[in-house]
Amino acid sequence: MDALLSLTQTAGLLLAALLVTLAPGPDNLLVLSLGMARGRRQGIAFGLGCAAGCLNHTLLAALGISALIAASPSAFAALKAAGGLYLVWLGVQAIRNARPSGATAPAGAPESNVQLFRKGLIANAINPKVVLFFLAFLPQFVDHARADAGLQIVQLGLLFTLQAALVFAGIGWFAGRIGERLARSPRLALWLDRVAGGVFVLLGARLLSDG
C-alpha cells in the first residue's frame, strides 16, 4: 500500500490544489472569456483541455525534465516564446473570426469541441510558468518515507488534473450560461468574441514580455 498516496497526502493536495485553481489566473481567465464568447459546451471543452495540459507538466516533473528546463535559460526562453506566440495567435484568430450571433462563420463551420479541447491542452501544456509551478508545487506533498518519489508525483499530478477538470468545466459552464444570455444581441455576441480574443492576445503578450 506504500505505493499509493496516504489519506493525508491526498487531502492536503486536493485542498491546496483547489485553492490554487480557484485563484484568479491566466487559465481561469481564458476559460471564462471563451465560455462567455462561445457558450457552455465550448467553454467546458476548452476548460477540460486546459486541465488535461496538467498531465504534461506532471510527466515532466516526474521525469525531472521540468528541473532541466528551469535550469536552462535558453530552453525556458524558447518555451516562453512558444507559449506566448500561441496565445497571441489564438487571440488574433478569435478576433478575425468574430461574428454576430446567427451569422455564418467566415471560414465555414465553427470550431468543434474537440478543436477547442486541443487548443486548451496546448495552451496549458506549453506555458512555462505552469512548468515551474508543478516543479515547485507537487514535491511539497511527497512523503520520502513511502514509495518512489516519481510515482507519488504522478499520482499527485493526476489528482491535481482531476480537480482542475471539475473547476475549469464549472467555470466554462457558468461563463457559457452568462454568455448565451448576453449573446441574444447579435452585436454583443460579436464583441464577446472580440473581447475573448483580446484576452488571449494580452495574456500572450504578457508572457512574451515578462522577463
C-alpha positions in Angstrom: 0.0 0.0 0.0 3.0 2.3 0.3 2.8 2.7 -3.5 -0.5 4.7 -3.1 -0.8 8.1 -1.6 -1.8 8.4 2.0 -5.1 10.0 3.1 -3.1 12.9 4.5 -1.3 13.4 1.2 -4.5 13.2 -0.8 -6.4 15.6 1.4 -3.6 18.1 1.6 -3.0 18.1 -2.2 -6.7 18.4 -3.0 -7.2 21.3 -0.6 -4.2 23.2 -1.8 -4.9 22.4 -5.5 -8.5 23.6 -5.2 -7.4 27.0 -3.7 -4.7 27.4 -6.4 -7.1 26.5 -9.2 -9.9 28.8 -8.0 -7.5 31.7 -7.5 -7.7 34.2 -10.4 -5.1 33.3 -13.0 -4.5 33.0 -16.8 -6.2 29.6 -17.2 -9.3 30.8 -15.3 -9.4 34.0 -17.4 -9.0 32.1 -20.7 -11.8 29.6 -19.9 -14.1 32.4 -18.6 -13.6 34.6 -21.6 -14.0 31.8 -24.2 -17.0 30.4 -22.4 -18.8 33.8 -22.4 -18.0 34.3 -26.1 -18.8 30.7 -27.4 -21.2 29.1 -25.0 -21.3 26.4 -22.3 -20.2 23.3 -24.3 -17.3 25.3 -25.9 -16.2 26.7 -22.5 -16.3 23.3 -20.9 -14.3 21.7 -23.8 -11.6 24.4 -23.6 -11.5 24.1 -19.8 -11.1 20.4 -19.9 -8.3 20.8 -22.4 -6.5 23.2 -20.0 -6.9 20.7 -17.2 -5.5 17.9 -19.5 -2.5 20.0 -20.1 -1.6 19.4 -16.4 -0.8 15.8 -17.3 2.1 17.1 -19.5 3.5 19.1 -16.5 3.1 16.1 -14.2 5.1 13.9 -16.6 7.8 16.5 -16.9 8.1 16.9 -13.1 8.1 13.1 -12.5 10.9 12.6 -15.1 12.9 15.6 -13.8 12.6 17.3 -17.2 11.0 20.4 -15.6 14.1 20.9 -13.5 16.3 20.8 -16.6 14.0 23.4 -18.3 14.2 25.6 -15.3 17.9 25.4 -15.2 18.4 26.2 -18.8 17.7 29.9 -19.6 17.6 29.2 -23.4 15.1 26.3 -23.1 12.9 28.3 -20.7 13.0 31.3 -23.1 12.1 29.2 -26.1 9.2 27.6 -24.2 8.0 31.0 -23.1 8.2 32.4 -26.6 6.2 29.4 -28.0 3.6 29.7 -25.3 3.2 33.5 -25.7 3.1 33.3 -29.5 0.5 30.6 -29.4 -1.8 32.6 -27.2 -1.4 35.7 -29.4 -2.2 33.5 -32.4 -5.4 32.1 -30.8 -6.4 35.7 -29.9 -5.9 37.0 -33.4 -7.8 34.1 -34.9 -10.7 34.8 -32.5 -10.8 38.5 -33.4 -10.6 37.8 -37.1 -13.4 35.2 -37.0 -15.6 37.2 -34.6 -19.2 37.5 -36.0 -22.7 38.4 -34.8 -24.7 35.5 -33.4 -26.5 33.6 -36.1 -24.0 34.8 -38.8 -22.1 32.3 -40.9 -18.5 31.8 -39.9 -16.1 33.3 -42.5 -14.2 30.0 -42.8 -17.2 27.7 -42.8 -18.3 25.6 -39.8 -17.4 26.9 -36.3 -14.7 25.2 -34.2 -15.7 21.8 -32.8 -15.4 20.9 -29.1 -12.5 18.6 -30.0 -10.6 21.5 -31.6 -11.3 23.7 -28.5 -10.2 20.9 -26.2 -6.9 20.6 -28.2 -6.3 24.4 -28.1 -6.8 24.4 -24.3 -4.5 21.5 -23.8 -1.7 23.1 -25.9 -2.1 26.5 -24.3 -1.6 25.0 -20.8 1.0 22.4 -21.8 3.5 24.9 -23.3 3.0 27.5 -20.6 6.5 27.7 -18.9 5.1 29.3 -15.7 2.9 26.2 -15.2 6.0 24.0 -15.7 7.8 25.9 -12.9 4.6 25.8 -10.7 4.4 22.0 -10.9 8.1 21.6 -10.3 7.7 23.6 -7.0 4.2 22.5 -6.0 4.0 18.7 -6.3 7.2 17.8 -4.5 5.8 19.5 -1.4 3.4 16.6 -0.9 5.9 13.8 -1.5 6.4 11.6 1.5 10.0 10.4 1.3 9.3 7.6 3.8 6.9 5.9 1.3 7.2 4.7 -2.3 9.3 6.1 -5.1 9.0 9.9 -5.3 8.4 9.8 -9.1 5.4 7.5 -8.6 4.0 9.8 -5.9 4.4 12.8 -8.2 2.5 11.1 -10.9 -0.4 10.3 -8.5 -0.4 13.8 -7.1 -0.4 15.3 -10.7 -3.4 13.1 -11.6 -5.3 14.3 -8.6 -4.5 17.9 -9.5 -5.7 17.3 -13.0 -9.0 15.8 -11.9 -9.9 18.6 -9.6 -8.7 21.2 -12.2 -11.0 19.5 -14.8 -14.0 19.9 -12.4 -13.2 23.5 -11.6 -12.5 24.6 -15.2 -15.6 22.8 -16.5 -17.6 24.6 -13.9 -16.2 27.9 -14.9 -16.8 27.2 -18.6 -20.4 26.1 -17.9 -21.3 29.2 -15.8 -19.5 31.6 -18.2 -21.3 30.0 -21.1 -24.7 30.4 -19.4 -24.0 34.1 -18.9 -22.6 34.5 -22.4 -25.6 32.7 -24.0 -27.9 35.2 -22.4 -25.8 38.2 -23.4 -25.4 36.8 -27.0 -29.1 37.2 -27.7 -28.0 40.6 -29.0 -26.1 39.9 -32.3 -23.8 42.9 -31.9 -23.0 42.0 -28.3 -22.1 38.4 -29.4 -19.7 40.0 -31.9 -18.0 42.0 -29.2 -17.8 39.0 -26.8 -15.8 37.2 -29.4 -13.5 40.2 -29.8 -13.1 40.6 -26.1 -12.2 36.9 -25.7 -9.6 37.3 -28.5 -8.2 40.4 -26.8 -7.8 38.5 -23.5 -5.8 35.8 -25.3 -3.6 38.4 -27.1 -2.9 40.3 -23.8 -2.0 37.2 -21.9 0.2 36.1 -24.7 1.9 39.5 -24.9 2.4 39.5 -21.1 4.1 36.1 -21.3 6.4 37.2 -24.1 7.3 40.5 -22.3 7.7 39.0 -18.8 11.4 38.9 -18.0 
